[in-house]
């Protein structure tokens, strides 16, 4: 499974996750129920789904038994096991909920699936949508260029990891944090604290300089890993520390010349929506 992501239907955020093996999107059933019953309160929608699930089980419906449970991020930033279903299964569930939103959401699900097929055939389409999203949120063309360049660098690194015995999501997270800690002298969690972020994507709130040094660290890591043919966690950890160290030296050199810190609390959050959190030292793991 890849990272969780959000899809938007009207004013509702619908959590989803893409399974690379089956090439399917899985959507949060409760989020879909919220749309169908037009209920903004999550707990009310959850209770509705629980009752519907009980009724469908008694009727012997396969719609319930074929639902998966996967960990999706909730409003509190934590991940919980959540009922999810692919578009085909959701279309069956939708028939069980009387709602004027049924037909529009059917069309929306079909559109989401079609967009994914288009992206697989032409990856540039997803990049174009990302660019349009950033433009709508007021990012400059220079920032967008740096963000996309950094993403390409990141993709090449993760492709290398996948081919060298790094498979699990938590392993990707550990290696990414090692690189970040090394170049920035703060962990990803601490960096998000500095910016006052919670569930938001850190890279979408980085300054131009932060993006460049992140890309330098990941580029250096991949090239070092390729040179030493790093395989498995231990060897890729070493490559990450060395790659991050190269970016750290460059960062410190720039800071000494300009007198300005590269790591900044600047973000793209709406004014007044979040306050920067005080930086708390992270306890050492034993």
Secondary structure, DSSP 8 states (H G I E B T S, - for coil): ---EEEEEETTEEEEEEEETTTTEEEEEHHHHHHHHTT---HHHHHHHHHHHHHHHHHTT-HHHHT-EEEEEE-TTS-EEEEEEEEHHHHHHHHTTS--TTHHHHHHHHHHHHHHHHHHHH-THHHHHHHHHHHHHTT--HHHHHHHHHHHHHHHHHHHHHHTTT--SHHHHHHHHHHHHHHHHSS-HHHHHHHHT-SSS-GGGG--HHHHHHHHHHHHHHHHHHHHHT--HHHHHHHHHHHHHHHHHHHHHHHHHHH---SS-----S-TTS-------------
